Amino acid sequence: MRGKLISIEGVDGCGKSTHAKLLAGWLRARGYKVVVTGEPTDGPVGEVIRRALQGELKIPVAVEALLFAADRVQHVTKLIRPALDAGKIVVTERYTYSSLAYQSTRGLPMVWLEVINRAAPKPDLAILIDVPAETAIARIMGSRKLDTFEKDMQLQRRVRENYLRIAKQKGMKVVDGGRAVDEVQADVRKFVEAVR
């Protein structure tokens, strides 16, 4: 039996990590084998992306988009596809919709972004945890230093709007991430139960 791929999306600080971990624990308690992962990966391409996000490297946005797509191909090949083939549930923090939301906000054509990411299998379920940019940034500032993208509030607002537009177009499930963690998680689990 093939497993399921669940993508958890949203602006930085929306709660992706928290909800991916909670969801994985809940699924494991029900007997499912679960792999939790995220993008950018810890691989060599992911490391270059992280350095760029921290401002250590200056690269054009199109190069960044290609790096994300390359990192994703490696992610799918080395981890996601083998886990799915083994019948596991893969929960990823960020996937193709992140590239569409962030990089189209920064001026790249949506059609081109979809083409360079077409090697990535469509998730069985994509959940957008939606919070206002101000809420997300306040959460991040309480825990760590902001990266280059996170410092730009206007960009974060536009990314959120883009995510909501993409969610409508692509059938992502939208969860209000501004509520208590248990309420948000209850909605996440409800959507997951519908695809098992």
C-alpha contacts under 8 A as a table, 3 or more apart, distances in Angstrom:
res1	aa1	res2	aa2	distance
1	M	85	D	7.31
1	M	86	A	7.41
1	M	87	G	5.32
2	R	84	L	5.41
2	R	85	D	5.13
2	R	86	A	6.62
2	R	87	G	4.57
2	R	88	K	7.41
3	G	83	A	7.21
3	G	84	L	4.24
3	G	85	D	6.39
3	G	86	A	6.84
3	G	87	G	3.89
3	G	88	K	4.60
3	G	89	I	5.16
3	G	90	V	7.51
4	K	84	L	6.23
4	K	87	G	7.55
4	K	88	K	6.74
4	K	89	I	4.74
4	K	90	V	6.19
4	K	123	P	7.56
4	K	124	D	5.96
4	K	196	R	7.72
5	L	80	I	7.89
5	L	84	L	7.26
5	L	89	I	6.00
5	L	90	V	4.87
5	L	91	V	6.23
5	L	92	T	7.70
5	L	123	P	4.93
5	L	124	D	5.27
5	L	125	L	6.66
6	I	89	I	7.45
6	I	90	V	6.03
6	I	91	V	4.83
6	I	92	T	6.30
6	I	123	P	5.72
6	I	124	D	5.98
6	I	125	L	4.87
6	I	126	A	5.80
6	I	127	I	7.70
7	S	91	V	5.92
7	S	92	T	4.97
7	S	93	E	6.15
7	S	94	R	6.21
7	S	95	Y	6.22
7	S	123	P	6.36
7	S	125	L	6.29
7	S	126	A	4.61
7	S	127	I	6.18
8	I	16	K	6.02
8	I	20	A	7.09
8	I	91	V	7.28
8	I	92	T	6.13
8	I	93	E	5.04
8	I	94	R	5.84
8	I	95	Y	7.79
8	I	126	A	5.96
8	I	127	I	4.95
8	I	128	L	6.11
8	I	129	I	7.24
9	E	16	K	6.60
9	E	93	E	6.35
9	E	94	R	5.16
9	E	95	Y	7.34
9	E	97	Y	7.10
9	E	98	S	6.58
9	E	126	A	7.17
9	E	127	I	5.94
9	E	128	L	4.70
9	E	129	I	6.19
10	G	14	C	5.96
10	G	16	K	7.03
10	G	94	R	7.70
10	G	98	S	7.38
10	G	128	L	5.37
10	G	129	I	5.29
10	G	130	D	6.13
10	G	131	V	7.96
10	G	160	R	7.39
10	G	163	Y	7.19
11	V	14	C	5.70
11	V	130	D	7.61
11	V	131	V	7.68
11	V	133	A	7.30
11	V	136	A	7.10
11	V	156	Q	6.99
11	V	159	V	7.10
11	V	160	R	6.40
12	D	15	G	7.85
12	D	136	A	6.35
12	D	137	I	7.50
12	D	140	I	7.64
12	D	150	E	7.14
13	G	16	K	7.49
13	G	135	T	7.81
13	G	136	A	4.26
13	G	137	I	6.22
13	G	139	R	5.81
13	G	140	I	5.46
14	C	129	I	6.13
14	C	130	D	6.61
14	C	131	V	5.87
14	C	135	T	7.92
14	C	136	A	5.33
14	C	177	G	6.36
15	G	18	T	5.33
15	G	19	H	6.14
15	G	129	I	7.13
15	G	177	G	7.15
16	K	19	H	5.34
16	K	20	A	5.94
16	K	93	E	5.97
16	K	129	I	7.14
17	S	20	A	5.16
17	S	21	K	6.21
17	S	93	E	6.61
18	T	21	K	5.41
18	T	22	L	6.23
19	H	22	L	4.99
19	H	23	L	5.83
19	H	185	Q	6.30
19	H	188	V	7.88
20	A	23	L	5.18
20	A	24	A	6.08
20	A	36	V	7.02
20	A	91	V	6.42
20	A	92	T	7.36
20	A	93	E	6.86
21	K	24	A	5.12
21	K	25	G	6.22
21	K	36	V	7.37
22	L	25	G	5.20
22	L	26	W	6.21
22	L	185	Q	7.39
23	L	26	W	5.10
23	L	27	L	6.14
23	L	185	Q	7.34
23	L	188	V	7.65
23	L	189	R	6.89
24	A	27	L	5.13
24	A	28	R	6.04
24	A	34	V	6.14
24	A	35	V	7.67
24	A	36	V	7.00
24	A	91	V	7.31
25	G	28	R	5.14
25	G	29	A	6.14
26	W	29	A	5.20
26	W	30	R	6.63
27	L	30	R	5.13
27	L	31	G	6.68
27	L	32	Y	5.56
27	L	33	K	7.74
27	L	34	V	7.19
28	R	31	G	5.06
28	R	32	Y	4.87
28	R	33	K	6.11
28	R	34	V	6.51
29	A	32	Y	7.38
32	Y	88	K	7.05
32	Y	89	I	7.19
33	K	87	G	7.72
33	K	88	K	5.02
33	K	89	I	6.25
34	V	88	K	5.52
34	V	89	I	4.74
34	V	90	V	5.82
34	V	91	V	7.29
35	V	83	A	7.43
35	V	88	K	6.98
35	V	89	I	6.24
35	V	90	V	4.79
35	V	91	V	6.17
36	V	90	V	5.98
36	V	91	V	4.85
36	V	92	T	5.86
36	V	93	E	7.90
37	T	41	T	7.87
37	T	90	V	7.36
37	T	91	V	6.24
37	T	92	T	4.72
37	T	93	E	6.34
38	G	41	T	6.06
38	G	92	T	4.75
38	G	93	E	4.35
38	G	94	R	5.83
38	G	95	Y	7.53
39	E	46	G	7.47
39	E	71	D	7.96
39	E	72	R	7.53
39	E	92	T	7.46
39	E	93	E	6.42
39	E	94	R	5.51
39	E	95	Y	6.51
40	P	46	G	4.81
40	P	47	E	7.73
40	P	49	I	6.91
40	P	50	R	7.21
40	P	68	F	7.00
40	P	71	D	6.82
40	P	72	R	7.80
40	P	94	R	8.00
41	T	45	V	7.72
41	T	46	G	4.79
41	T	47	E	7.46
41	T	71	D	6.82
41	T	75	H	6.95
42	D	46	G	5.53
42	D	47	E	6.19
43	G	46	G	5.15
43	G	47	E	6.19
43	G	71	D	7.56
44	P	47	E	5.13
44	P	48	V	6.61
45	V	48	V	5.22
45	V	49	I	6.41
45	V	67	L	6.54
45	V	68	F	7.86
45	V	70	A	7.25
45	V	71	D	5.48
46	G	49	I	5.01
46	G	50	R	6.17
46	G	67	L	7.86
46	G	68	F	7.51
46	G	71	D	5.90
47	E	50	R	5.07
47	E	51	R	6.28
48	V	51	R	5.16
48	V	52	A	6.33
49	I	52	A	5.07
49	I	53	L	6.20
49	I	64	E	7.03
49	I	67	L	6.90
49	I	68	F	7.25
50	R	53	L	5.01
50	R	54	Q	6.23
51	R	54	Q	5.16
51	R	55	G	6.41
51	R	56	E	5.22
51	R	57	L	5.97
52	A	55	G	5.08
52	A	56	E	5.52
52	A	57	L	4.53
52	A	58	K	6.22
52	A	59	I	7.05
53	L	56	E	7.53
53	L	57	L	7.91
53	L	147	D	6.16
53	L	148	T	5.84
53	L	149	F	7.09
54	Q	57	L	7.83
54	Q	147	D	5.26
54	Q	148	T	5.95
55	G	58	K	6.71
55	G	147	D	7.53
55	G	148	T	6.17
59	I	63	V	6.34
59	I	64	E	6.55
60	P	63	V	5.32
60	P	64	E	6.37
61	V	64	E	4.90
61	V	65	A	6.16
61	V	103	Q	7.14
61	V	106	R	7.33
61	V	108	L	7.76
62	A	65	A	5.02
62	A	66	L	6.29
62	A	108	L	7.08
63	V	66	L	5.08
63	V	67	L	6.14
64	E	67	L	5.02
64	E	68	F	6.24
65	A	68	F	5.14
65	A	69	A	6.25
65	A	99	S	6.95
65	A	103	Q	6.65
65	A	113	L	7.43
66	L	69	A	4.99
66	L	70	A	6.08
66	L	116	I	7.11
67	L	70	A	5.01
67	L	71	D	6.02
68	F	71	D	5.05
68	F	72	R	6.08
68	F	99	S	7.27
69	A	72	R	5.01
69	A	73	V	6.31
69	A	116	I	6.28
69	A	117	N	5.52
70	A	73	V	5.14
70	A	74	Q	6.43
71	D	74	Q	5.21
71	D	75	H	6.08
72	R	75	H	4.79
72	R	76	V	6.05
72	R	95	Y	7.60
72	R	117	N	7.89
72	R	120	A	6.93
73	V	76	V	5.18
73	V	77	T	6.06
73	V	119	A	6.65
73	V	120	A	6.42
74	Q	77	T	5.06
74	Q	78	K	5.86
75	H	78	K	5.50
75	H	79	L	5.58
75	H	80	I	6.28
76	V	79	L	5.64
76	V	80	I	4.51
76	V	81	R	5.40
76	V	120	A	6.64
76	V	121	P	7.99
77	T	80	I	6.56
77	T	81	R	5.86
77	T	82	P	7.30
78	K	81	R	7.12
78	K	82	P	6.86
79	L	82	P	5.68
79	L	83	A	6.08
80	I	83	A	5.26
80	I	84	L	6.15
80	I	90	V	6.69
81	R	84	L	5.07
81	R	85	D	6.03
82	P	85	D	5.05
82	P	86	A	6.20
83	A	86	A	5.06
83	A	87	G	6.54
83	A	88	K	5.35
83	A	89	I	7.39
83	A	90	V	6.98
84	L	87	G	5.12
84	L	88	K	5.25
84	L	89	I	6.62
84	L	90	V	7.01
85	D	88	K	7.43
92	T	95	Y	6.78
94	R	97	Y	7.23
94	R	98	S	5.76
95	Y	98	S	5.71
95	Y	99	S	7.21
96	T	99	S	5.34
96	T	100	L	6.47
96	T	117	N	6.77
96	T	120	A	7.47
97	Y	100	L	4.97
97	Y	101	A	6.02
97	Y	163	Y	7.70
97	Y	166	I	7.68
98	S	101	A	5.12
98	S	102	Y	5.92
99	S	102	Y	5.43
99	S	103	Q	5.54
99	S	104	S	7.65
99	S	113	L	7.32
100	L	103	Q	5.74
100	L	104	S	5.67
100	L	110	M	6.43
100	L	113	L	6.24
100	L	114	E	7.29
101	A	104	S	5.74
101	A	105	T	6.15
101	A	159	V	5.73
101	A	160	R	7.84
101	A	162	N	5.44
101	A	163	Y	5.40
101	A	166	I	7.33
102	Y	105	T	5.22
102	Y	106	R	6.50
102	Y	159	V	5.69
102	Y	162	N	7.94
103	Q	106	R	4.96
103	Q	107	G	6.63
103	Q	108	L	5.85
103	Q	113	L	7.87
104	S	107	G	5.10
104	S	108	L	4.58
104	S	109	P	5.91
104	S	110	M	5.76
104	S	113	L	7.67
105	T	108	L	7.25
105	T	155	L	7.44
105	T	158	R	6.49
105	T	159	V	5.94
105	T	162	N	6.91
108	L	112	W	7.47
108	L	113	L	7.26
109	P	112	W	5.41
109	P	113	L	6.43
110	M	113	L	5.07
110	M	114	E	6.18
111	V	114	E	5.16
111	V	115	V	6.30
112	W	115	V	5.04
112	W	116	I	6.32
113	L	116	I	5.36
113	L	117	N	6.28
114	E	117	N	5.20
114	E	118	R	6.01
115	V	118	R	5.28
116	I	119	A	7.56
117	N	120	A	5.82
118	R	121	P	7.38
123	P	126	A	6.22
124	D	195	V	7.27
125	L	172	M	7.21
125	L	173	K	7.79
125	L	191	F	7.97
125	L	192	V	7.36
125	L	195	V	7.25
126	A	171	G	7.98
126	A	172	M	5.05
126	A	173	K	6.26
127	I	172	M	5.61
127	I	173	K	4.74
127	I	174	V	5.88
127	I	175	V	7.13
127	I	188	V	7.40
128	L	163	Y	7.61
128	L	167	A	7.29
128	L	172	M	6.52
128	L	173	K	6.00
128	L	174	V	4.76
128	L	175	V	6.11
129	I	174	V	6.10
129	I	175	V	4.96
129	I	176	D	6.10
129	I	177	G	5.17
130	D	160	R	7.48
130	D	174	V	6.62
130	D	175	V	5.95
130	D	176	D	5.20
130	D	177	G	5.15
130	D	178	G	7.46
131	V	135	T	6.41
131	V	136	A	6.46
131	V	160	R	7.90
131	V	176	D	6.53
131	V	177	G	5.26
131	V	178	G	5.57
132	P	135	T	5.40
132	P	136	A	6.48
132	P	157	R	7.27
132	P	160	R	7.31
132	P	178	G	7.99
133	A	136	A	5.11
133	A	137	I	6.15
133	A	153	M	6.89
133	A	156	Q	5.60
133	A	157	R	5.40
133	A	160	R	7.03
134	E	137	I	5.28
134	E	138	A	6.16
134	E	153	M	7.54
135	T	138	A	5.22
135	T	139	R	6.35
135	T	178	G	7.66
136	A	139	R	5.22
136	A	140	I	6.41
137	I	140	I	5.08
137	I	141	M	6.13
137	I	150	E	6.97
138	A	141	M	5.25
138	A	142	G	6.52
139	R	142	G	5.40
139	R	143	S	6.98
140	I	143	S	5.35
140	I	144	R	5.96
140	I	145	K	7.46
140	I	146	L	6.97
141	M	144	R	5.67
141	M	145	K	6.40
141	M	146	L	6.76
146	L	149	F	7.89
146	L	150	E	5.49
146	L	151	K	5.94
147	D	150	E	5.28
147	D	151	K	6.35
148	T	151	K	5.58
148	T	152	D	7.20
149	F	152	D	5.60
149	F	155	L	7.26
149	F	156	Q	7.46
150	E	153	M	6.87
150	E	156	Q	6.79
152	D	155	L	5.33
152	D	156	Q	6.37
153	M	156	Q	5.00
153	M	157	R	6.23
154	Q	157	R	5.16
154	Q	158	R	6.29
155	L	158	R	5.12
155	L	159	V	6.06
156	Q	159	V	5.03
156	Q	160	R	6.22
157	R	160	R	5.20
157	R	161	E	6.40
158	R	161	E	5.07
158	R	162	N	6.09
159	V	162	N	4.93
159	V	163	Y	6.07
160	R	163	Y	5.04
160	R	164	L	6.33
161	E	164	L	5.20
161	E	165	R	6.31
162	N	165	R	5.06
162	N	166	I	6.10
163	Y	166	I	5.05
163	Y	167	A	5.96
164	L	167	A	5.00
164	L	168	K	6.45
164	L	174	V	7.98
165	R	168	K	5.34
165	R	169	Q	6.41
166	I	169	Q	5.00
166	I	170	K	5.80
166	I	171	G	7.98
166	I	172	M	7.68
167	A	170	K	5.33
167	A	171	G	5.48
167	A	172	M	4.45
167	A	173	K	6.87
167	A	174	V	7.14
168	K	171	G	5.53
168	K	172	M	6.73
173	K	191	F	7.51
175	V	184	V	6.71
175	V	187	D	6.69
175	V	188	V	7.21
176	D	179	R	6.65
176	D	184	V	6.75
177	G	180	A	7.91
177	G	181	V	7.85
177	G	184	V	5.94
179	R	183	E	6.43
179	R	184	V	6.35
180	A	183	E	5.40
180	A	184	V	6.42
181	V	184	V	5.19
181	V	185	Q	6.05
182	D	185	Q	5.03
182	D	186	A	6.04
183	E	186	A	5.11
183	E	187	D	6.59
184	V	187	D	5.33
184	V	188	V	6.37
185	Q	188	V	4.89
185	Q	189	R	6.11
186	A	189	R	5.22
186	A	190	K	6.21
187	D	190	K	5.02
187	D	191	F	6.45
188	V	191	F	5.39
188	V	192	V	6.33
189	R	192	V	4.92
189	R	193	E	6.02
190	K	193	E	5.23
190	K	194	A	6.54
191	F	194	A	5.25
191	F	195	V	7.01
192	V	195	V	5.50
192	V	196	R	6.52
193	E	196	R	5.46
